[in-house]
Amino acid sequence: MQKNMTLGVGILGAGTMGTLHAEILSEDPRVELVAVTDIQQEARDRFAGRFHVQPFRNLESMMERGIEILYITTPNTTHTKPTLEALRNNIHVFCEKPFATSLQEAKQIVEAASASQSVYQGGHNRRFAPAYRFLKDRIDQGFTPYLATIKMNDGDLKDPPWLSDRTKTGGFLYETTIHLLDTALWLMGDAIEVTALAKDNLYPDLVDWAILIGFRNGGMATLTSSGHASWHTPTERVEIIGDHAILVCEGTDSVSHSPGLGQPVEILSFHQLPRKQRWGYIQENDAFIRAVRGELPSAFSVVEGFKIIQLIEACYQSVKTGRTIRLE
Ligand SMILES: NC(=O)c1ccc[n+]([C@@H]2O[C@H](COP(=O)([O-])OP(=O)(O)OC[C@H]3O[C@@H](n4cnc5c(N)ncnc54)[C@H](O)[C@@H]3O)[C@@H](O)[C@H]2O)c1
């Protein structure tokens, strides 16, 4: 790819996340927002007016117009079909989480991405948020993660209304907890076993979870997640215990690192960073565009995407069977 080539971007899904990515991309000279499609005419026309792009009735007509990059920002269970279509047409794909909402879909995406010339990146923004990167950097620098305590809560599942509809989300783990399940794998390594309890308290879905994960390297984690915790912060928290050492991350706001007995504790706060930077959205878009331009390897492999889906499915299977599930 020529370095000075401007890449045409089409957005599928003109809601909250489609708009957030478009705000970031519209300030990036390496790309040009050119098209949008959404099942709601009003949503696509409003988006088209705001970002000066052409609205299309569906993905097929938007692809016929010619785009180099597709952003998929529709509800979860609608991600796989456009991902496959784009990859088969060698269009680069940025798809919001989840990667897929079943193992079968996840396998199809792995196969399509392997056969495609294009780059795929999933919207796992925590990997790019400075607070979570701090944890990753310390682990890469030698901190051994023995035991993690992780939580990820939502205040409610009311806005947008599809958040409590399993047919749209694929289930609560696919909608909310996926962020911290991905983070657990990223920080602790491959999972080998999982045991989970879950209840459908207050919503027509399993929205309260207590999960135990065993990792290949011997590490262990407990992860709790609720869909009705109120928006009291931090809504997410990670604590990783090392060799007489600890790493703590309070959402995307602050981190601390106690490197050893009798040593000073390193404390950092990111709360003054602009939101899109604090949550890693700007950085994830930058990494994706750089991968598309061939400047960096892809920051998120489809194999990693597959492993997240495998872990989520194992959690559901554990609840269904009442057993510990071993991962292949
Ligand atoms: N990474 C994050 O921090 C984060 C945060 C929120 C949401 N998300 C993810 O982003 C995605 C979108 O969430 P949102 O909050 O923007 O939702 P939203 O409801 O605000 O927007 C979704 C848009 O997609 C449109 N749509 C629905 N089905 C469609 C279809 N089949 N074809 C075309 N358009 C369709 C809707 O009309 C709507 O405009 C979801 O997958 C969600 O899990 C990620």
The ligand as an SDF file (V2000), in Angstrom:
LIG
                    3D

 44 48  0  0  0  0  0  0  0  0999 V2000
  -15.8540   -0.9250   22.7100 N   0  0  0  0  0  0  0  0  0  0  0  0
  -16.7280   -0.3070   23.4650 C   0  0  0  0  0  0  0  0  0  0  0  0
  -16.3840    0.3670   24.4250 O   0  0  0  0  0  0  0  0  0  0  0  0
  -18.1910   -0.4020   23.1250 C   0  0  0  0  0  0  0  0  0  0  0  0
  -19.1150    0.3920   23.8120 C   0  0  0  0  0  0  0  0  0  0  0  0
  -20.4360    0.2980   23.4640 C   0  0  0  0  0  0  0  0  0  0  0  0
  -20.8400   -0.5680   22.4660 C   0  0  0  0  0  0  0  0  0  0  0  0
  -19.9170   -1.3350   21.8310 N   0  0  0  0  0  0  0  0  0  0  0  0
  -20.3170   -2.2610   20.7580 C   0  0  0  0  0  0  0  0  0  0  0  0
  -20.5880   -1.4870   19.5820 O   0  0  0  0  0  0  0  0  0  0  0  0
  -21.6540   -2.0600   18.8330 C   0  0  0  0  0  0  0  0  0  0  0  0
  -22.7250   -1.0030   18.6020 C   0  0  0  0  0  0  0  0  0  0  0  0
  -23.1980   -0.5380   19.8540 O   0  0  0  0  0  0  0  0  0  0  0  0
  -23.8760    0.9120   19.9830 P   0  0  0  0  0  0  0  0  0  0  0  0
  -23.8550    1.2300   21.4350 O   0  0  0  0  0  0  0  0  0  0  0  0
  -23.2490    1.8450   19.0130 O   0  0  0  0  0  0  0  0  0  0  0  0
  -25.3640    0.5740   19.5330 O   0  0  0  0  0  0  0  0  0  0  0  0
  -26.4520    1.5970   18.9660 P   0  0  0  0  0  0  0  0  0  0  0  0
  -27.7710    0.9470   19.2130 O   0  0  0  0  0  0  0  0  0  0  0  0
  -26.2130    2.9700   19.4850 O   0  0  0  0  0  0  0  0  0  0  0  0
  -26.1560    1.6430   17.3900 O   0  0  0  0  0  0  0  0  0  0  0  0
  -26.3600    0.5350   16.5520 C   0  0  0  0  0  0  0  0  0  0  0  0
  -26.8270    1.0400   15.1790 C   0  0  0  0  0  0  0  0  0  0  0  0
  -26.8610   -0.0860   14.3150 O   0  0  0  0  0  0  0  0  0  0  0  0
  -28.0850   -0.0190   13.5320 C   0  0  0  0  0  0  0  0  0  0  0  0
  -28.4020   -1.3850   13.1350 N   0  0  0  0  0  0  0  0  0  0  0  0
  -28.9510   -2.3680   13.8800 C   0  0  0  0  0  0  0  0  0  0  0  0
  -29.0090   -3.5200   13.1800 N   0  0  0  0  0  0  0  0  0  0  0  0
  -28.4900   -3.2420   11.9560 C   0  0  0  0  0  0  0  0  0  0  0  0
  -28.2860   -4.0080   10.7850 C   0  0  0  0  0  0  0  0  0  0  0  0
  -28.5990   -5.3060   10.7560 N   0  0  0  0  0  0  0  0  0  0  0  0
  -27.7430   -3.3960    9.7050 N   0  0  0  0  0  0  0  0  0  0  0  0
  -27.4290   -2.0730    9.7240 C   0  0  0  0  0  0  0  0  0  0  0  0
  -27.6150   -1.2990   10.8140 N   0  0  0  0  0  0  0  0  0  0  0  0
  -28.1190   -1.8700   11.9150 C   0  0  0  0  0  0  0  0  0  0  0  0
  -29.0910    0.6190   14.4610 C   0  0  0  0  0  0  0  0  0  0  0  0
  -30.1620    1.1980   13.7260 O   0  0  0  0  0  0  0  0  0  0  0  0
  -28.2430    1.6470   15.2000 C   0  0  0  0  0  0  0  0  0  0  0  0
  -28.2180    2.8930   14.5390 O   0  0  0  0  0  0  0  0  0  0  0  0
  -22.1180   -3.2810   19.6260 C   0  0  0  0  0  0  0  0  0  0  0  0
  -21.5400   -4.4250   19.1000 O   0  0  0  0  0  0  0  0  0  0  0  0
  -21.5990   -3.0300   21.0340 C   0  0  0  0  0  0  0  0  0  0  0  0
  -21.3270   -4.2300   21.7230 O   0  0  0  0  0  0  0  0  0  0  0  0
  -18.6080   -1.2550   22.1310 C   0  0  0  0  0  0  0  0  0  0  0  0
  1  2  1  0
  2  3  2  0
  2  4  1  0
  4  5  1  0
  4 44  2  0
  5  6  2  0
  6  7  1  0
  7  8  2  0
  8  9  1  0
  8 44  1  0
  9 10  1  0
  9 42  1  0
 10 11  1  0
 11 12  1  0
 11 40  1  0
 12 13  1  0
 13 14  1  0
 14 15  2  0
 14 16  1  0
 14 17  1  0
 17 18  1  0
 18 19  2  0
 18 20  1  0
 18 21  1  0
 21 22  1  0
 22 23  1  0
 23 24  1  0
 23 38  1  0
 24 25  1  0
 25 26  1  0
 25 36  1  0
 26 27  1  0
 26 35  1  0
 27 28  2  0
 28 29  1  0
 29 30  1  0
 29 35  2  0
 30 31  1  0
 30 32  2  0
 32 33  1  0
 33 34  2  0
 34 35  1  0
 36 37  1  0
 36 38  1  0
 38 39  1  0
 40 41  1  0
 40 42  1  0
 42 43  1  0
M  CHG  2   8   1  16  -1
M  END
$$$$
